[in-house]
Every structure is written in C-alpha cells, then in structure tokens.
Amino acid sequence: MTRARDLMLLDPGAFMSRMLRDVDPWSTPVRALHLTELQQAAKEQPFDIAFVCMKSYDTEWATTMIAQYLSPNGFVVSLQNCMNEETIAGVVGWGEAFSNSSTPVTIPAIAKVVAPLAEGRDPRDIDQLIRELTRRTQSIARSGPVQFALSGLDIALWDIRGKLAGEPVWKLLGGAGKDSLEAYASLYRLTKPEYVAKVAGEAARRGYRRVKLHEHSVEAVAAARAAVGRDVALMADVNCHWDDVETVVEFCEGAAPYDLSWLEEPLYPVDRYDLLDALRARVRTPIAVGENLGNFEDARHLGRSADIVQPSVAKIGGVSGAWTTIRMLRERGVKVVPHSPFTGPALVATVHLIAAMGEDIPCEHRFCDLEASPIGDCVRAFNGRIAVPQGPGLGFEVDQKIIAKYRKDV
C-alpha cells in the first residue's frame, strides 16, 4: 500500500470573500497569498482551520488522514496521505481541527503524532480509539495542537459512524431532529464604529436576529446597537483582551445602556477562575467563556465561573468530547451555547450537537460570504437560519473539483 505526503498551498479565492467589500478595510478582493506574505496575514487574523479526512479500507478497516487547512486570512494548506485507490472502500469521514496560523503546529500534530497512531486502526470503536490515543499522548494532549488534532479525528470518526449506520450524527446522539436552527451572525473585528454599524446593520437586514461583535470599545457597541435596533440581540466577544477585573467592570458599565446578551472571554488567562468569579459578582452582564477549554475536566471547573459555557468541537475532543461536556454542564444547570466560528466540518458537527440538545440554542455562524464552499450549502445561513443535515454522518459531500481548482504545489 503506497503512501506519500505532499504539502501544498491552495488559492482560496473561491472559498471566502471579505464581507461588504465596499467597506474600506476589505476593498481589495481576496487573492492567493505567496509564502512570503503568510506571516503578515497571520498577524492580522491569527487562526486557521484544519480539515481532517478519514478513509476506511474494505479489507482491514484501516484509516488514514487528509488535512485541508483553510484560513480566513486567505490561504489554504493541504497535508495529504495518498493511498492506493483500489483499496478504498468508499466510506469517508471528514473532521476539522482548530489551529493557529501564526504558529501552525496543528499540521505536524496531525501528521507526526496523531496520524501515525490512527492509521491502520478500526474506525468503528470511537471510544476505544480516542481513549487509547489520548492516553498515549497524555503529556501533550490535554489541550493545544495534539488535542485539536484528536478533535478533528473524532469528528471524522463520527461522520464514518453515521454513514455506516445510515443515520445523521444528531440522531446517533439521541436527538429528536430539527429542520433548521437559528444562527447568530459572528462578525470579524472591524475596530471603527462606522464599519461596525455598517456590517451589523447588514447582518440584521439579512435576517439575523442575533449579532456578535468582536470589539473592545463601548463606542463600537453603541454603533452596532444604533444600526440593528432594539429587537436584535447583541453580544460581544473580546477574545481575552483584558487581564484585570476593573477594566472589564468599566466596560460593562459603559455598555449597559446597549443591553449585551453576554460578554465573551473578557479575561486572560482563560483559566483564572478566581478572576471570573470576582467579575461575575460585580457585573450584571452575563459572562460567556469556554471556547478555549482543552478537555472535559476544564469544563467541570469553568461551569462554576460563567453564566454561559461555550465548548468548541474543534478543540475539546470532537463530537465525543463536546457531547460529554455538554451533558455534564446541562446536568448542573449551566447554559451551554457551543462555539463555532467555522466554515467547514466543525460548523456542521456543531449543528448536529445543537440539534441533538433539543433546546432553542442559537448556532454561531461566521458572517462572511463564501465565494465557493467545498462542502456545499450546509455551511451557509439563509434568513438567519442554518439547515440541520438529514443525511447520514455529518450529511455533506466534499466537492473535490473546488479543492483541486485552488491547490498549488509549493
């Protein structure tokens, strides 16, 4: 059985375009980035996404992994394991692992740590496989790149499980089923109040009834509220911008007239639970945290320090880790709103998780226009709602023509 690895740069021009190109910062169309430009792009939007593909073999149920790295910065990197086509049974599972374009270490975590341990294993016993791989990588898998890689693997394994069972993942998790979910528009950071107002207003016009900002100023929040009116919920995610309680209290007091539904990740570091406890005692704005939880045990502590917890399927252990965490938190009476600013399999996996929860939980949806989607319309929202896939597994097929069209060898 032959295997070869290639590292490629893909032109993302057809994947993602900046929202509202008439807004000054985004007036330049998305284009391919040369390698010399990647570092600067990483500084501007420091994260990327890893797609993980599992393929099963008809004779030995072995697995292999393909990773597609899609970044909102405007570049895609693919790390592939190529197989003898005659041995492929045709059951393919797709997953997604979080990474950081400024330090893209999820790529070697998949290729050098997780893939060698996963290849050749039976993909049907998810619990056993993930438990063993987590144990074998115990010193580096509690959080960070190896856990991200395991998360992508787990999502792909659930996709395979659903396809083999002929059932969608939400049904395998015990969900009763829904046709669609409410989506909330998760905006990029725009900084200037006039830009915030323009994009937030456009989100409301497109049917979103909830809008999340990524701004650090009360002025930006005020501009958004003026643009969307009082009938649209506003949230603010500051991405751990502050490291002291007093500054957060001042922000909450200043933003009080604009009625934030929650303030997300206000403090750094994310595991300073004592600071979060102190903050919650002093502000009336609900505090949401949890996207940077590394594992289930982290969530057990955090559930006492937040009003809303936001596990991320691409970080906390995939469908298995996220579902275990969601169930535990709900049993404790903690509100859970999963984190999902993704445009690939992790978003779809989150849709399945929320559908299985049964409650009216809004799904985070990155507010941008995709010029093309390699997994179709399942990652698009229409009139503020996103469809729940009804097909087996995650419920989408990958358009290899889109992948091939923008792939470049480097």
NORZI-V489583 format. One line per field, one symbol per residue. ss: DSSP state (a for helix, b for strand, c for the rest). psi: psi as a letter, one per 20 degrees, with the letter a starting at -180 (. if undefined). A space follows every 50 residues. Layout:
BEGIN
ss=???
psi=???
END
This chain:
BEGIN
ss=ccccbbbbbbccccccbccccccaaaccccccccaaaaaaaaaacccbbb bbbbbbbcccccbbbbbbbbbcccbbbbbbbcccaaabbbbbbbbbbbbc aaaccaaaaaaaaaaaaacccccccaaaaaaaaaaaccccccccaaaaaa aaaaaaaaaaaaaaaccbaaaacccccccbbbbbbbccccccaaaaaaaa aaaaaccccbbbbccccaaaaaaaaaaaccccbbbbbccccbccaaaaaa aaaaaaaacbbbbbccbcccccaaaaaaaaccccccbbbccccccaaaaa aacccccbbccbcccccaaaaaaaaaaaaaacccbbccbcccccaaaaaa aaaaaaacccccbbbbccbccccccaaaaccbccbbbcccccbcccccca aaaaacbbbc
psi=pqpqpqpqppojhigpqqpmiipgikhpqprqprhiihghhhhhnmqrqp pppppqqhhjkrqrppppoppihkqpppoqoprohiipiiopppappqao hhmmihghhghifgghhhpiqoihngggghgghggikhijjhraghhggh ggggghhhggghhhikqqhhhhijqipqhrqpqqooqrphfphhgggghg hhghhjipipppqlqjqhhhggggghhiaiipqprpojllhqjqhghggg ggghigijmphqppmhqprikmhhhgghghiiqipqpprihjphrghghh ghiijqhppmqphjhjkbggggggggggghhjjpppnqpmlrkbhhgghh ggghhhhirmpqppopnrpphqpikbiijqqpljqpqoqirqchkrqpnh hgghhjppq.
END
